[in-house]
Amino acid sequence: MKAYSIAFLLLLIFSMLILLSSCGDRQSASQYISPEARFAQGDTLTLTGVLIDTHCYALNKSNTGHDHNLPQSGFRENCAEYCALQGYPVAVLFDNEVGEDEVWSIMTASQIFADYMTQTVRVRGTVRSDGVLDPLGVELRIEPDEWITIM
């Protein structure tokens, strides 16, 4: 019986230490707020960032260019375009207000973006769910202050 009491006491102390250590990691209200807390379904927003394919980015966060390094198949040239043509979701990658990478998937046929992968776009859309936009319009930056509509 005494061994159970000591084990329970140690478990309780360990649990309290974990709880106290996690409290220090909480962010204040003035720090970054997740997309799902900032936007509700149906909200309209505009994002500017780089077009990436979500498949390869999920495998390796450095896969933001045309060529990708994949865990099992290694280096692949023009992988971003290939993935878009294969129908993998395309997303906008940008730095949020606290300088962290944020990704929003564009809910449409990815094939239309194959020629524009890794380029800077401005997407205006309706929030469908956490990190997913139904696009109302997509523009491609061709000059620092010049945009053309691609969708």
Backbone as CSV, one residue per row, in Angstrom:
resi,resn,N_x,N_y,N_z,CA_x,CA_y,CA_z,C_x,C_y,C_z
1,MET,0.817,-1.190,0.000,0.000,0.000,0.000,0.867,1.262,0.000
2,LYS,1.960,1.219,0.772,2.836,2.380,0.855,3.512,2.638,-0.495
3,ALA,3.863,1.577,-1.240,4.484,1.720,-2.552,3.531,2.397,-3.534
4,TYR,2.239,2.079,-3.453,1.256,2.736,-4.319,1.136,4.209,-3.991
5,SER,1.196,4.563,-2.740,1.107,5.964,-2.319,2.298,6.761,-2.819
6,ILE,3.486,6.174,-2.737,4.683,6.863,-3.222,4.615,7.013,-4.738
7,ALA,4.192,5.967,-5.429,4.070,6.032,-6.890,3.050,7.097,-7.294
8,PHE,1.924,7.156,-6.572,0.907,8.162,-6.870,1.447,9.561,-6.622
9,LEU,2.174,9.747,-5.526,2.751,11.049,-5.196,3.756,11.467,-6.265
10,LEU,4.614,10.540,-6.704,5.578,10.857,-7.758,4.875,11.209,-9.064
11,LEU,3.824,10.479,-9.406,3.053,10.769,-10.607,2.414,12.149,-10.530
12,LEU,1.891,12.493,-9.372,1.271,13.803,-9.159,2.298,14.916,-9.309
13,ILE,3.470,14.744,-8.714,4.529,15.754,-8.808,4.985,15.902,-10.258
14,PHE,5.189,14.785,-10.940,5.603,14.815,-12.336,4.567,15.537,-13.208
15,SER,3.300,15.250,-12.986,2.221,15.900,-13.734,2.203,17.398,-13.499
16,MET,2.407,17.809,-12.252,2.419,19.248,-11.937,3.606,19.935,-12.593
17,LEU,4.773,19.265,-12.637,5.939,19.849,-13.298,5.686,20.039,-14.786
18,ILE,5.069,19.073,-15.426,4.740,19.195,-16.848,3.764,20.345,-17.065
19,LEU,2.759,20.442,-16.215,1.772,21.511,-16.329,2.419,22.866,-16.151
20,LEU,3.285,23.015,-15.161,3.945,24.294,-14.922,4.896,24.660,-16.046
21,SER,5.601,23.687,-16.606,6.526,23.997,-17.698,5.776,24.398,-18.960
22,SER,4.601,23.835,-19.203,3.836,24.196,-20.396,3.184,25.557,-20.254
23,CYS,2.934,26.001,-19.043,2.336,27.322,-18.843,3.280,28.420,-19.298
24,GLY,4.560,28.204,-19.173,5.533,29.212,-19.586,5.618,29.354,-21.085
25,ASP,5.152,28.365,-21.841,5.219,28.404,-23.293,4.045,29.117,-23.930
26,ARG,3.051,29.449,-23.167,1.877,30.111,-23.744,2.231,31.495,-24.246
27,GLN,1.617,31.870,-25.350,1.876,33.183,-25.916,0.879,34.182,-25.374
28,SER,1.332,35.403,-25.233,0.430,36.442,-24.760,-0.518,36.840,-25.881
29,ALA,-1.554,37.582,-25.533,-2.559,37.990,-26.512,-1.975,38.869,-27.600
30,SER,-0.866,39.557,-27.313,-0.272,40.449,-28.313,0.605,39.690,-29.301
31,GLN,0.888,38.407,-29.042,1.701,37.621,-29.952,0.841,36.975,-31.020
32,TYR,1.456,36.143,-31.828,0.803,35.489,-32.954,-0.439,34.712,-32.542
33,ILE,-1.483,34.864,-33.334,-2.730,34.128,-33.136,-2.926,33.251,-34.359
34,SER,-3.260,32.004,-34.154,-3.398,31.053,-35.263,-4.466,31.505,-36.246
35,PRO,-4.357,31.063,-37.519,-5.336,31.461,-38.535,-6.768,31.140,-38.136
36,GLU,-6.982,29.972,-37.525,-8.345,29.600,-37.164,-8.930,30.519,-36.097
37,ALA,-8.079,31.161,-35.310,-8.579,32.103,-34.314,-8.776,33.499,-34.910
38,ARG,-8.046,33.795,-35.993,-8.133,35.113,-36.611,-9.272,35.229,-37.610
39,PHE,-9.592,34.126,-38.291,-10.564,34.175,-39.367,-11.634,33.114,-39.169
40,ALA,-12.842,33.493,-39.502,-13.958,32.554,-39.428,-14.341,32.140,-40.847
41,GLN,-14.999,31.008,-40.954,-15.470,30.549,-42.250,-16.339,31.628,-42.873
42,GLY,-16.076,31.945,-44.135,-16.831,32.971,-44.841,-16.154,34.331,-44.864
43,ASP,-15.152,34.553,-44.015,-14.403,35.813,-44.055,-13.675,35.926,-45.385
44,THR,-13.483,37.145,-45.858,-12.728,37.387,-47.082,-11.393,38.011,-46.706
45,LEU,-10.322,37.512,-47.311,-9.009,38.078,-47.056,-8.150,38.007,-48.295
46,THR,-7.067,38.768,-48.293,-6.122,38.801,-49.399,-4.746,38.433,-48.851
47,LEU,-4.102,37.473,-49.504,-2.783,37.008,-49.097,-1.801,37.203,-50.239
48,THR,-0.589,37.627,-49.915,0.466,37.758,-50.908,1.624,36.875,-50.477
49,GLY,2.055,36.022,-51.394,3.157,35.112,-51.083,3.573,34.325,-52.301
50,VAL,4.308,33.260,-52.067,4.868,32.427,-53.119,4.002,31.185,-53.290
51,LEU,3.769,30.793,-54.552,3.021,29.563,-54.830,3.907,28.347,-54.602
52,ILE,3.430,27.420,-53.797,4.150,26.180,-53.542,3.193,25.008,-53.712
53,ASP,3.773,23.813,-53.887,2.908,22.636,-53.874,2.948,22.057,-52.458
54,THR,1.786,21.743,-51.939,1.671,21.334,-50.543,2.237,19.938,-50.299
55,HIS,2.234,19.086,-51.313,2.729,17.718,-51.141,4.206,17.713,-50.749
56,CYS,5.035,18.328,-51.545,6.474,18.312,-51.287,6.857,19.209,-50.108
57,TYR,6.127,20.289,-49.914,6.391,21.153,-48.770,6.133,20.407,-47.462
58,ALA,5.100,19.579,-47.445,4.805,18.797,-46.243,5.910,17.774,-45.957
59,LEU,6.563,17.287,-46.992,7.648,16.323,-46.814,8.952,16.972,-46.384
60,ASN,9.172,18.220,-46.828,10.421,18.922,-46.531,10.156,20.423,-46.663
61,LYS,10.217,21.149,-45.573,9.878,22.580,-45.563,10.794,23.422,-46.456
62,SER,11.912,22.874,-46.892,12.778,23.628,-47.803,12.347,23.480,-49.265
63,ASN,11.343,22.662,-49.537,10.845,22.461,-50.901,9.900,23.596,-51.296
64,THR,10.475,24.777,-51.518,9.669,25.934,-51.912,10.043,26.444,-53.302
65,GLY,11.048,25.863,-53.920,11.466,26.254,-55.262,10.915,25.306,-56.308
66,HIS,11.486,25.377,-57.499,11.062,24.495,-58.593,11.502,23.055,-58.354
67,ASP,12.751,22.885,-57.894,13.328,21.561,-57.678,13.161,21.172,-56.211
68,HIS,12.956,19.877,-55.976,12.712,19.417,-54.608,13.594,18.228,-54.259
69,ASN,13.904,18.125,-52.986,14.560,16.946,-52.429,13.518,16.184,-51.640
70,LEU,13.275,14.949,-52.050,12.241,14.134,-51.422,12.888,13.021,-50.613
71,PRO,12.292,12.676,-49.484,12.905,11.685,-48.592,13.209,10.343,-49.257
72,GLN,12.309,9.832,-50.077,12.526,8.502,-50.650,13.109,8.518,-52.060
73,SER,12.738,9.510,-52.867,13.193,9.498,-54.258,14.326,10.476,-54.537
74,GLY,14.713,11.292,-53.572,15.839,12.204,-53.754,15.480,13.452,-54.547
75,PHE,16.454,13.965,-55.285,16.320,15.220,-56.028,15.436,15.050,-57.253
76,ARG,14.506,16.014,-57.443,13.640,16.011,-58.637,13.601,17.411,-59.231
77,GLU,13.990,17.526,-60.488,13.927,18.810,-61.192,12.485,19.153,-61.531
78,ASN,12.151,20.431,-61.465,10.820,20.948,-61.814,9.683,20.210,-61.100
79,CYS,9.933,19.804,-59.901,8.960,19.023,-59.146,7.704,19.843,-58.818
80,ALA,7.867,21.126,-58.529,6.703,21.954,-58.182,5.690,21.974,-59.330
81,GLU,6.174,22.155,-60.548,5.293,22.170,-61.706,4.651,20.802,-61.915
82,TYR,5.451,19.754,-61.775,4.964,18.392,-61.950,3.847,18.089,-60.943
83,CYS,4.066,18.443,-59.684,3.054,18.178,-58.649,1.759,18.942,-58.927
84,ALA,1.885,20.201,-59.382,0.690,20.975,-59.716,-0.067,20.315,-60.860
85,LEU,0.655,19.856,-61.875,0.005,19.182,-63.000,-0.638,17.856,-62.589
86,GLN,-0.074,17.209,-61.575,-0.625,15.944,-61.084,-1.840,16.154,-60.181
87,GLY,-2.119,17.414,-59.823,-3.308,17.696,-59.031,-3.089,17.855,-57.544
88,TYR,-1.829,17.853,-57.096,-1.578,18.108,-55.680,-1.970,19.547,-55.365
89,PRO,-2.553,19.790,-54.209,-2.994,21.152,-53.875,-1.847,22.158,-53.902
90,VAL,-2.179,23.351,-54.352,-1.240,24.466,-54.403,-1.606,25.414,-53.270
91,ALA,-0.577,26.069,-52.719,-0.812,26.965,-51.584,0.018,28.231,-51.725
92,VAL,-0.339,29.220,-50.920,0.427,30.459,-50.818,1.243,30.368,-49.532
93,LEU,2.554,30.542,-49.655,3.468,30.547,-48.515,3.906,31.983,-48.293
94,PHE,3.754,32.458,-47.064,4.160,33.825,-46.750,4.590,33.900,-45.296
95,ASP,5.292,34.979,-44.947,5.656,35.243,-43.564,4.504,35.977,-42.904
96,ASN,4.022,35.461,-41.773,2.952,36.147,-41.061,3.525,37.293,-40.232
97,GLU,2.688,37.921,-39.429,3.096,39.120,-38.704,4.179,38.896,-37.663
98,VAL,4.467,37.668,-37.296,5.562,37.415,-36.353,6.751,36.750,-37.052
99,GLY,6.761,36.780,-38.386,7.897,36.282,-39.148,7.974,34.778,-39.293
100,GLU,6.879,34.080,-39.035,6.856,32.631,-39.209,6.182,32.290,-40.528
101,ASP,6.604,31.185,-41.141,5.969,30.742,-42.379,4.529,30.337,-42.114
102,GLU,3.652,30.753,-42.998,2.245,30.372,-42.923,1.820,29.915,-44.311
103,VAL,1.003,28.887,-44.374,0.582,28.291,-45.640,-0.937,28.267,-45.687
104,TRP,-1.495,28.761,-46.807,-2.939,28.695,-47.056,-3.139,28.006,-48.405
105,SER,-3.846,26.902,-48.394,-4.147,26.173,-49.625,-5.216,26.902,-50.421
106,ILE,-5.085,26.824,-51.748,-6.048,27.442,-52.651,-6.966,26.335,-53.160
107,MET,-8.254,26.467,-52.890,-9.229,25.425,-53.209,-9.693,25.553,-54.654
108,THR,-8.862,25.063,-55.573,-9.201,25.056,-56.988,-8.281,24.067,-57.689
109,ALA,-8.506,23.835,-58.956,-7.665,22.918,-59.722,-6.234,23.456,-59.768
110,SER,-5.310,22.681,-59.269,-3.920,23.139,-59.182,-3.248,23.242,-60.548
111,GLN,-3.761,22.529,-61.527,-3.142,22.522,-62.848,-3.038,23.922,-63.459
112,ILE,-3.979,24.804,-63.138,-3.944,26.152,-63.719,-2.776,26.979,-63.189
113,PHE,-2.139,26.520,-62.103,-1.025,27.262,-61.513,0.342,26.689,-61.885
114,ALA,0.392,25.605,-62.655,1.660,24.923,-62.937,2.712,25.867,-63.519
115,ASP,2.329,26.758,-64.401,3.295,27.677,-65.029,3.730,28.802,-64.095
116,TYR,3.096,28.951,-62.941,3.371,30.071,-62.046,3.990,29.636,-60.714
117,MET,4.303,28.354,-60.589,4.850,27.856,-59.318,6.105,28.632,-58.941
118,THR,6.263,28.895,-57.664,7.369,29.619,-57.015,7.344,31.125,-57.287
119,GLN,6.357,31.601,-58.005,6.265,33.033,-58.260,5.365,33.685,-57.210
120,THR,5.489,35.003,-57.084,4.700,35.750,-56.105,3.313,36.024,-56.660
121,VAL,2.323,35.699,-55.846,0.931,35.915,-56.223,0.200,36.652,-55.099
122,ARG,-0.914,37.227,-55.486,-1.836,37.846,-54.528,-3.171,37.140,-54.718
123,VAL,-3.642,36.492,-53.659,-4.882,35.716,-53.718,-5.914,36.371,-52.826
124,ARG,-7.060,36.692,-53.427,-8.200,37.189,-52.658,-9.202,36.048,-52.617
125,GLY,-9.648,35.713,-51.400,-10.548,34.576,-51.305,-11.371,34.569,-50.038
126,THR,-12.261,33.598,-49.988,-13.139,33.392,-48.842,-12.599,32.221,-48.030
127,VAL,-12.523,32.413,-46.718,-12.034,31.350,-45.844,-13.037,30.206,-45.868
128,ARG,-12.549,29.040,-46.280,-13.403,27.850,-46.317,-13.276,27.077,-45.010
129,SER,-12.053,26.935,-44.546,-11.760,26.297,-43.264,-10.358,26.737,-42.866
130,ASP,-9.834,26.174,-41.813,-8.515,26.554,-41.324,-7.453,26.408,-42.409
131,GLY,-6.887,27.516,-42.861,-5.817,27.476,-43.839,-6.228,27.133,-45.243
132,VAL,-7.515,27.242,-45.565,-8.000,26.917,-46.913,-8.844,28.079,-47.428
133,LEU,-8.502,28.553,-48.647,-9.224,29.657,-49.286,-9.952,29.195,-50.535
134,ASP,-11.181,29.635,-50.690,-11.885,29.546,-51.967,-11.514,30.826,-52.707
135,PRO,-10.764,30.742,-53.800,-10.275,31.967,-54.435,-11.375,32.737,-55.159
136,LEU,-11.335,34.047,-54.989,-12.194,34.948,-55.750,-11.413,35.577,-56.889
137,GLY,-10.099,35.584,-56.750,-9.211,36.112,-57.778,-7.770,35.861,-57.409
138,VAL,-6.937,35.639,-58.437,-5.513,35.414,-58.220,-4.762,36.289,-59.207
139,GLU,-3.791,37.034,-58.684,-2.968,37.898,-59.522,-1.509,37.486,-59.390
140,LEU,-0.775,37.613,-60.492,0.640,37.297,-60.545,1.428,38.597,-60.590
141,ARG,2.468,38.688,-59.742,3.307,39.892,-59.767,4.331,39.756,-60.888
142,ILE,4.328,40.729,-61.809,5.296,40.705,-62.902,6.355,41.790,-62.733
143,GLU,6.042,42.808,-61.979,6.959,43.889,-61.616,6.646,44.223,-60.154
144,PRO,7.526,44.941,-59.462,7.244,45.239,-58.056,5.860,45.857,-57.808
145,ASP,5.401,46.694,-58.706,4.087,47.325,-58.524,3.113,46.986,-59.639
146,GLU,3.364,45.893,-60.367,2.497,45.535,-61.487,2.033,44.087,-61.344
147,TRP,0.721,43.903,-61.455,0.094,42.583,-61.287,-0.770,42.287,-62.487
148,ILE,-0.852,40.994,-62.863,-1.790,40.577,-63.906,-2.687,39.486,-63.321
149,THR,-3.923,39.484,-63.761,-4.894,38.497,-63.273,-4.671,37.176,-63.989
150,ILE,-4.540,36.101,-63.214,-4.402,34.773,-63.820,-5.611,33.890,-63.510
151,MET,-6.458,34.377,-62.641,-7.693,33.633,-62.328,-8.704,34.568,-61.712
